[in-house]
Amino acid sequence: MKRHWFFAFFFISGFCSLVYEVVWLRLSMARFGVTTPMVSIVLSVFMAGLGLGSWAGGRIIRRFEGSAAGVPLRLYGTMEFLIGLSGLAVPPLLDAGYALLRDTGKGLAWGSGIYYLASGAWMTVALLPWCSFMGATFPFAMATIRRIWRKESEHSFSYLYLANLVGALLGTLVPAVVLIELYGFRGTLHIATALNFALGATVFAVSAGLPKTAGDAALAPVPAAGRAARELAGGSGLLWLLFMTGLCSMAMEVVWIRQFTVYLGSVVYAFAAILALYLMANYAGSYVYRRWVRKHHASQSLTVWILMGLAALLPLLAADPRFPIPFDEHSELMGAMFLWGMLRAALGVMPFSLLVGFATPMLVDRVSGGNPDSAGHAYAVNVVGSILGPVLAGFFVLPWVGERWGLCALSAPLFAAGLITALGAARDSRTAFQLSPKLLYGLAVLLCVPLAAFTNGFDSQFPDRVELRDYTATVIATGHGMERRLLTNGTGMTRLTTITKMMAHVPLSLVKRPAQDGLVICFGMGTTFRSMLSWGIHATVVELVPSVPKLFGYFHPDGPALMQSPEARVVIDDGRRFLERSSERFDVITVDPPPPVPAPASSLLYSREFYAIVKRHLKQGGIAQIWLPGGDDETVGAVARALVESFPHVNAYDSVEEWGIHFLASMDPLPDVDASNLPQALPAAAQRDLVEWEEDPAPKVMDSVLKHKRDMGEFLKLAPGTPAIQDDRPINEYFLLRRTAEQWRNRGKSDDARRTGDGLPPSS
């Protein structure tokens, strides 16, 4: 048996593991809410499973000391079979938990905290066992290598880790770029399941050719080097270094996403790009370590620890808007903007990630000396740090000090490790730059001073601003008069426009009896919520980002007073999750999904499954208003098809400013009217609100929408082969293949002919 078999095994295993992580996260968001705590729960359970499996696998393999090589190899193959089963088992498990919590939660009137605990407990049951199987693959494979290639087993973890990283890199890119767009989330899971089953079968076939009895290598004691390394680990803090690198790298990844998404765009490909850059650099670092360790001892890795703190601060420079890389948030060349953003992110993220890729397998090799039990324990320590890192960054560091100073805070333990390394080095030691460790560390610290003191964040472009931070986002309100803007994590959310008033006034005027209750999903500047209150009805608004409603007064001077009205209610929650947990019914539900149209998870507010939830919360004769600012033909057609397949009555109207479409959907017939014969006349306060930014009287403003009714058949003909948006087929979010094909078909045409209509939409 050749050692390359194991590289192939862990390449495929790493690919499948990342596919499962990405898809499980999205399925969990659809079922339990698009909230930061929910995302943290899923990722924590995933990482906890890896750590638990790594530790337990190391303990289990002890019982098979002296066994033939085929025994641990078949244990590894069994893990791959079980991991493959997860692709079939997890979706129905999540569905069952969703149904259980939905039905019992309403009766018990659970609060958000209890709901998070209950859903977290269910997701632990649904995900933890399968993630544990993933973690156990390392010690089982290492035990096999130790029995076959005893002399080369001391660095077996780094070999498998390298292969796993390559697979994980492709597991990040291929689903995002190809598989999900073509096959949906569940279809992508089935592909991963097939690969795991094929991998498990191959492993069992290979194991059949191994000796049936244990050889001398399997019975030999642990090498002295391995024992010495493990003894050294207890005294020199190698396990603490593993914990720290896991914590800092995963915490910094959360910060990077906030720093660079503004340059990459708010699309699913942005997150995939940052993760891919991290994994790519990790792979490069691991590869360099594998080459380096052939001629050096791990204790000679002074340069890595001395420079790691400096590398951690490089994103401060790369994310500075003054850094000489083009950036235009309004550019219509979204592909060019993404590529320039990738260059920024690469310069910021990859140096540190490369050093982490070098250090992590080096530390595990040094602790374990090839012993699978020790390696499992060491890797579990690293994973514990990886669990705590995102929680620390998302719930404490970013809300308290923001991206720039948060990165400085997270780099502090890395500088401490570098200082200890430099001071503890022998006098005749030299780093990779032929400098003494103390001199190199001093230079690194000097370079960090201007990075921390003189770089600017993205928010520096708005000197006159109000900036708020919370565990979900950094929110900026800026501008004056009608030029006021709202940005969330650097993405423009909204501006002051009559379009957002129409989201309330049009559906309320078409309800056939006086409305009493209205719901707005997505707060934005609060314009739609404010317009709904002008009707004198009870208005509820649901907003995901806690800081956004606090800026109501910045955009509308009467906002704070309106918040005190007994008719006003603000709920901080995911809008879909709020409806799932509520038994309330409304006369009007108006939905304004966050921009841009392909924003991550936005399809969950455009899908058939969401509309099924909305229908349950509409009173008789109630109307749902769905705002669509634009999109390519497939997106517009898929949104329209989802509405038509969900509601028997759907109308569409072009909005004011010739921008976007108001879809009105109801279970009852919708009146075909103009401003002269509305079922519900606008109250005086509503009329004043409607014309606040218009020169025309209220009837003319209403007619500017009602007289521009569109034929729904037009939208359905845009992309006749495109299915309705579903939770499993987020057509608006995954578009790279069809956009590429469209650009290929349209090559040579004018810019106007190529333009798809995407852009920065106004929001409520």
DAMO-V385797 format. One record per backbone hydrogen bond with DSSP energy under -0.5 kcal/mol. NH is the residue of the N-H (numbers start at 1). CO is the residue of the C=O. E is the energy in kcal/mol with one decimal. If there is no record, write none. Layout:
NH_CO_E ; NH_CO_E
//
This chain:
5_2_-1.6 ; 6_3_-1.3 ; 7_3_-1.0 ; 8_4_-2.2 ; 9_5_-2.7 ; 10_6_-2.4 ; 11_7_-1.8 ; 12_8_-2.2 ; 13_9_-2.4 ; 14_10_-2.2 ; 15_11_-1.9 ; 16_12_-2.5 ; 17_13_-2.3 ; 18_14_-1.9 ; 19_15_-1.8 ; 20_16_-2.6 ; 21_17_-2.4 ; 22_18_-2.5 ; 23_19_-2.5 ; 24_20_-3.0 ; 25_21_-2.0 ; 26_22_-1.7 ; 27_23_-2.7 ; 28_24_-2.4 ; 29_25_-2.1 ; 30_26_-2.1 ; 31_27_-1.5 ; 32_28_-3.2 ; 33_29_-1.8 ; 35_33_-1.4 ; 39_35_-2.3 ; 40_36_-2.6 ; 41_37_-2.2 ; 42_38_-2.1 ; 43_39_-2.4 ; 44_40_-2.5 ; 45_41_-2.5 ; 46_42_-2.3 ; 47_43_-2.6 ; 48_44_-2.9 ; 49_45_-2.3 ; 50_46_-1.8 ; 51_47_-2.4 ; 52_48_-3.0 ; 53_49_-2.9 ; 54_50_-2.3 ; 55_51_-2.4 ; 56_52_-3.0 ; 57_53_-3.0 ; 58_54_-1.7 ; 59_55_-1.8 ; 60_56_-2.9 ; 61_57_-2.3 ; 62_58_-0.7 ; 62_59_-0.6 ; 63_59_-0.5 ; 63_60_-1.5 ; 64_61_-1.4 ; 65_62_-1.7 ; 66_218_-0.6 ; 67_64_-2.2 ; 70_211_-0.6 ; 71_68_-1.4 ; 72_68_-0.7 ; 73_69_-1.5 ; 74_70_-2.1 ; 75_71_-1.9 ; 76_72_-2.2 ; 77_73_-2.4 ; 78_74_-2.3 ; 79_75_-1.9 ; 80_76_-1.8 ; 81_77_-1.9 ; 82_78_-2.4 ; 83_79_-2.7 ; 84_80_-2.1 ; 85_81_-1.6 ; 86_82_-0.9 ; 86_83_-0.9 ; 87_83_-0.6 ; 87_84_-1.0 ; 88_85_-1.2 ; 89_85_-2.2 ; 90_86_-2.6 ; 92_88_-0.6 ; 93_89_-1.7 ; 94_90_-2.8 ; 95_91_-2.3 ; 96_92_-2.3 ; 97_93_-2.2 ; 98_94_-2.4 ; 99_95_-2.4 ; 100_96_-2.3 ; 101_97_-2.7 ; 102_98_-2.3 ; 103_99_-2.2 ; 104_100_-2.6 ; 105_101_-2.2 ; 106_102_-1.2 ; 107_103_-0.9 ; 108_104_-1.6 ; 109_105_-1.2 ; 110_105_-1.4 ; 115_111_-2.3 ; 116_112_-2.7 ; 117_113_-2.0 ; 118_114_-2.7 ; 119_115_-3.1 ; 120_116_-2.8 ; 121_117_-2.3 ; 122_118_-2.1 ; 123_119_-2.7 ; 124_120_-2.0 ; 125_121_-1.8 ; 126_122_-2.4 ; 127_123_-2.4 ; 128_124_-1.9 ; 131_127_-2.0 ; 132_128_-2.2 ; 133_129_-1.7 ; 134_130_-1.5 ; 135_131_-2.1 ; 136_132_-1.9 ; 137_133_-0.6 ; 137_134_-1.1 ; 138_135_-0.8 ; 139_135_-0.5 ; 140_136_-1.6 ; 141_137_-2.3 ; 142_138_-2.7 ; 143_139_-2.1 ; 144_140_-1.5 ; 145_141_-2.3 ; 146_142_-2.4 ; 147_143_-1.2 ; 148_144_-1.6 ; 149_145_-3.2 ; 152_149_-0.6 ; 153_149_-0.6 ; 153_150_-0.9 ; 155_152_-0.8 ; 156_153_-1.9 ; 159_155_-1.3 ; 160_156_-2.3 ; 161_157_-3.1 ; 162_158_-2.1 ; 163_159_-1.8 ; 164_160_-2.6 ; 165_161_-2.1 ; 166_162_-1.8 ; 167_163_-2.0 ; 168_164_-2.5 ; 169_165_-2.5 ; 170_166_-1.8 ; 171_167_-2.4 ; 172_168_-1.2 ; 172_169_-0.5 ; 173_169_-1.7 ; 174_170_-2.6 ; 176_172_-0.7 ; 177_173_-2.8 ; 178_174_-2.8 ; 179_174_-1.6 ; 180_175_-2.3 ; 181_175_-0.5 ; 182_178_-1.8 ; 183_179_-3.5 ; 184_179_-0.5 ; 184_180_-1.8 ; 185_728_-1.7 ; 187_183_-0.8 ; 188_184_-1.7 ; 189_185_-2.0 ; 190_186_-2.0 ; 191_187_-1.6 ; 192_188_-2.0 ; 193_189_-2.6 ; 194_190_-2.3 ; 195_191_-2.0 ; 196_192_-2.4 ; 197_193_-2.6 ; 198_194_-2.4 ; 199_195_-2.5 ; 200_196_-2.9 ; 201_197_-2.4 ; 202_198_-2.2 ; 203_199_-2.4 ; 204_200_-2.1 ; 205_201_-2.1 ; 206_202_-2.6 ; 207_203_-2.4 ; 208_204_-1.1 ; 209_206_-1.5 ; 210_207_-1.4 ; 219_215_-1.2 ; 220_216_-1.1 ; 227_223_-1.9 ; 228_224_-3.1 ; 229_225_-2.2 ; 230_226_-2.1 ; 231_227_-2.5 ; 232_228_-2.6 ; 233_229_-1.8 ; 234_230_-1.1 ; 235_231_-0.9 ; 235_232_-0.6 ; 236_232_-2.6 ; 237_233_-0.9 ; 238_233_-0.6 ; 239_233_-0.6 ; 241_237_-1.9 ; 242_238_-2.2 ; 243_239_-2.4 ; 244_240_-2.6 ; 245_241_-2.7 ; 246_242_-1.9 ; 247_243_-2.4 ; 248_244_-3.1 ; 249_245_-2.1 ; 250_246_-1.8 ; 251_247_-2.2 ; 252_248_-2.6 ; 253_249_-1.5 ; 254_250_-1.2 ; 255_251_-1.5 ; 256_252_-3.1 ; 257_253_-1.8 ; 258_254_-1.3 ; 259_255_-2.2 ; 260_256_-3.0 ; 261_257_-1.5 ; 263_260_-0.9 ; 264_260_-1.8 ; 265_261_-2.8 ; 267_265_-2.0 ; 268_598_-0.6 ; 270_267_-1.4 ; 271_267_-0.8 ; 272_268_-1.7 ; 273_269_-2.3 ; 274_270_-2.1 ; 275_271_-2.4 ; 276_272_-2.5 ; 277_273_-2.5 ; 278_274_-2.1 ; 279_275_-2.5 ; 280_276_-2.9 ; 281_277_-2.4 ; 282_278_-2.2 ; 283_279_-2.7 ; 284_280_-2.3 ; 285_281_-2.7 ; 286_282_-2.5 ; 287_283_-2.8 ; 288_284_-2.5 ; 289_285_-2.3 ; 290_286_-2.4 ; 291_287_-1.8 ; 292_288_-3.0 ; 293_289_-2.9 ; 294_291_-0.7 ; 295_292_-1.6 ; 296_292_-1.1 ; 300_297_-2.4 ; 301_298_-1.6 ; 302_300_-1.7 ; 305_301_-1.0 ; 306_302_-2.0 ; 307_303_-2.2 ; 308_304_-0.9 ; 309_305_-0.5 ; 311_307_-2.5 ; 312_308_-1.8 ; 313_309_-0.7 ; 313_310_-1.2 ; 314_310_-0.5 ; 314_311_-1.0 ; 316_313_-1.6 ; 317_313_-0.6 ; 317_314_-1.0 ; 318_314_-2.1 ; 319_315_-2.3 ; 320_317_-1.1 ; 323_320_-2.2 ; 325_323_-3.4 ; 331_328_-2.0 ; 334_332_-1.8 ; 337_333_-2.3 ; 338_334_-2.3 ; 339_335_-2.1 ; 340_336_-2.5 ; 341_337_-2.3 ; 342_338_-2.5 ; 343_339_-1.9 ; 344_340_-2.1 ; 345_341_-2.8 ; 346_342_-2.8 ; 347_343_-2.3 ; 348_344_-1.8 ; 349_345_-3.2 ; 350_346_-1.8 ; 353_349_-2.0 ; 354_350_-2.6 ; 355_351_-1.7 ; 356_352_-2.3 ; 357_353_-2.5 ; 358_354_-1.6 ; 359_355_-2.6 ; 360_356_-2.8 ; 361_357_-0.6 ; 362_358_-1.1 ; 363_359_-2.7 ; 364_360_-2.2 ; 365_361_-2.8 ; 366_362_-2.4 ; 367_363_-2.5 ; 368_364_-2.6 ; 369_365_-3.0 ; 371_368_-1.9 ; 372_370_-0.5 ; 375_371_-2.4 ; 376_372_-2.4 ; 377_373_-2.0 ; 378_374_-2.6 ; 379_375_-2.9 ; 380_376_-1.8 ; 381_377_-1.7 ; 382_378_-1.9 ; 383_379_-2.2 ; 384_380_-2.1 ; 385_381_-1.7 ; 386_382_-1.7 ; 387_383_-1.9 ; 388_384_-2.0 ; 389_385_-2.1 ; 390_386_-0.8 ; 391_387_-0.9 ; 392_388_-2.8 ; 393_389_-2.6 ; 394_390_-3.0 ; 395_391_-2.2 ; 396_392_-1.3 ; 397_392_-2.5 ; 398_393_-2.7 ; 400_396_-1.8 ; 401_397_-2.8 ; 402_397_-0.8 ; 402_398_-1.2 ; 405_401_-0.6 ; 406_402_-1.1 ; 407_403_-2.2 ; 408_404_-1.6 ; 409_405_-2.3 ; 410_406_-2.3 ; 411_407_-1.4 ; 412_408_-0.7 ; 412_409_-0.8 ; 415_411_-2.1 ; 416_412_-2.1 ; 417_413_-2.1 ; 418_414_-2.2 ; 419_415_-2.5 ; 420_416_-2.4 ; 421_417_-2.2 ; 422_418_-2.6 ; 423_419_-2.8 ; 424_420_-2.0 ; 425_421_-0.7 ; 425_422_-0.6 ; 429_426_-1.7 ; 431_435_-2.8 ; 434_431_-2.1 ; 440_436_-2.5 ; 441_437_-2.4 ; 442_438_-2.2 ; 443_439_-2.2 ; 444_440_-2.2 ; 445_441_-2.3 ; 446_442_-2.2 ; 447_443_-2.2 ; 448_444_-1.3 ; 449_445_-1.0 ; 450_446_-0.7 ; 451_447_-1.0 ; 452_448_-2.4 ; 453_449_-2.5 ; 454_450_-2.4 ; 455_451_-0.6 ; 460_457_-1.6 ; 461_458_-1.6 ; 462_459_-2.0 ; 465_463_-1.0 ; 466_477_-2.5 ; 468_475_-2.7 ; 470_473_-1.9 ; 475_468_-3.3 ; 475_473_-0.5 ; 476_487_-2.8 ; 477_466_-2.5 ; 478_485_-2.0 ; 479_464_-0.8 ; 483_480_-2.2 ; 484_481_-1.2 ; 485_478_-3.2 ; 486_494_-1.2 ; 487_476_-2.7 ; 488_491_-2.4 ; 489_474_-3.2 ; 489_487_-0.5 ; 491_488_-2.0 ; 492_490_-0.5 ; 493_486_-3.3 ; 494_486_-1.0 ; 496_484_-0.6 ; 497_495_-0.6 ; 500_497_-0.9 ; 501_497_-0.6 ; 502_498_-2.2 ; 503_499_-1.0 ; 504_501_-1.7 ; 505_501_-2.5 ; 506_502_-1.7 ; 507_502_-0.5 ; 508_504_-2.0 ; 509_505_-2.0 ; 510_506_-0.9 ; 510_507_-0.6 ; 511_507_-0.8 ; 518_538_-2.4 ; 519_588_-2.4 ; 520_540_-2.8 ; 521_590_-2.6 ; 522_520_-0.6 ; 522_542_-2.9 ; 526_523_-2.4 ; 526_764_-1.2 ; 527_764_-0.9 ; 528_764_-0.8 ; 530_526_-2.5 ; 531_527_-2.4 ; 532_528_-2.3 ; 533_529_-2.0 ; 534_530_-1.2 ; 535_532_-1.4 ; 536_533_-2.0 ; 537_532_-0.7 ; 538_516_-2.5 ; 539_537_-0.6 ; 539_567_-2.8 ; 540_518_-2.4 ; 541_569_-2.4 ; 542_520_-2.6 ; 543_571_-2.7 ; 546_544_-0.6 ; 548_545_-1.2 ; 549_545_-0.6 ; 550_547_-0.5 ; 551_548_-1.8 ; 552_549_-1.6 ; 554_551_-1.1 ; 555_551_-1.1 ; 555_552_-0.6 ; 556_552_-2.3 ; 559_556_-2.6 ; 562_558_-2.3 ; 563_559_-2.1 ; 564_560_-0.8 ; 564_561_-0.8 ; 565_562_-1.5 ; 568_565_-1.5 ; 569_539_-1.7 ; 571_541_-3.0 ; 573_543_-1.4 ; 573_571_-0.9 ; 578_574_-2.6 ; 579_575_-1.8 ; 580_576_-2.1 ; 581_577_-1.8 ; 582_578_-0.7 ; 582_579_-0.7 ; 586_617_-3.1 ; 587_517_-2.4 ; 588_517_-1.2 ; 589_623_-2.1 ; 590_519_-2.9 ; 591_625_-3.4 ; 592_521_-1.7 ; 599_596_-2.3 ; 602_599_-2.2 ; 604_601_-1.4 ; 605_602_-2.1 ; 606_603_-1.7 ; 607_603_-1.0 ; 608_725_-2.0 ; 611_607_-2.1 ; 612_608_-1.9 ; 613_609_-1.3 ; 614_610_-2.5 ; 615_611_-2.4 ; 616_612_-1.0 ; 616_613_-0.5 ; 617_613_-0.6 ; 617_614_-1.6 ; 618_615_-1.2 ; 619_586_-2.7 ; 622_619_-2.7 ; 623_587_-2.4 ; 624_665_-2.9 ; 625_589_-2.6 ; 626_624_-0.5 ; 626_663_-2.7 ; 627_591_-2.0 ; 628_661_-2.3 ; 636_632_-2.4 ; 637_633_-2.7 ; 638_634_-2.3 ; 639_635_-2.4 ; 640_636_-2.4 ; 641_637_-2.4 ; 642_638_-2.0 ; 643_639_-1.8 ; 644_640_-2.5 ; 645_641_-2.4 ; 646_642_-0.7 ; 646_643_-0.7 ; 647_643_-2.8 ; 649_666_-1.4 ; 651_664_-2.8 ; 652_710_-0.6 ; 653_662_-2.0 ; 654_708_-2.2 ; 655_660_-2.1 ; 658_655_-0.9 ; 659_656_-1.2 ; 661_628_-2.5 ; 662_653_-2.9 ; 663_626_-2.8 ; 663_661_-0.7 ; 664_651_-3.0 ; 664_662_-0.5 ; 665_624_-2.6 ; 666_649_-2.4 ; 673_671_-0.9 ; 677_674_-1.4 ; 680_509_-2.1 ; 681_679_-0.5 ; 687_683_-2.5 ; 688_684_-2.2 ; 689_685_-2.0 ; 690_686_-2.5 ; 691_687_-1.8 ; 692_689_-1.2 ; 694_691_-1.3 ; 701_697_-2.0 ; 702_698_-2.6 ; 703_699_-2.4 ; 704_700_-1.4 ; 705_702_-1.5 ; 706_702_-2.6 ; 707_703_-2.1 ; 708_705_-2.0 ; 710_652_-3.2 ; 712_710_-0.6 ; 714_711_-1.7 ; 715_711_-0.8 ; 716_712_-1.9 ; 717_713_-1.6 ; 718_714_-0.5 ; 718_715_-1.0 ; 719_715_-0.6 ; 720_717_-0.6 ; 722_719_-2.1 ; 725_638_-1.4 ; 726_729_-1.2 ; 729_726_-0.5 ; 731_729_-2.0 ; 733_730_-1.2 ; 734_730_-1.8 ; 735_733_-0.7 ; 739_735_-2.7 ; 740_736_-2.4 ; 741_737_-2.4 ; 742_738_-2.4 ; 743_739_-2.7 ; 744_740_-2.0 ; 745_741_-2.3 ; 746_742_-2.3 ; 747_744_-0.7 ; 749_746_-2.4 ; 754_750_-1.6 ; 755_751_-1.5 ; 761_759_-0.8
//
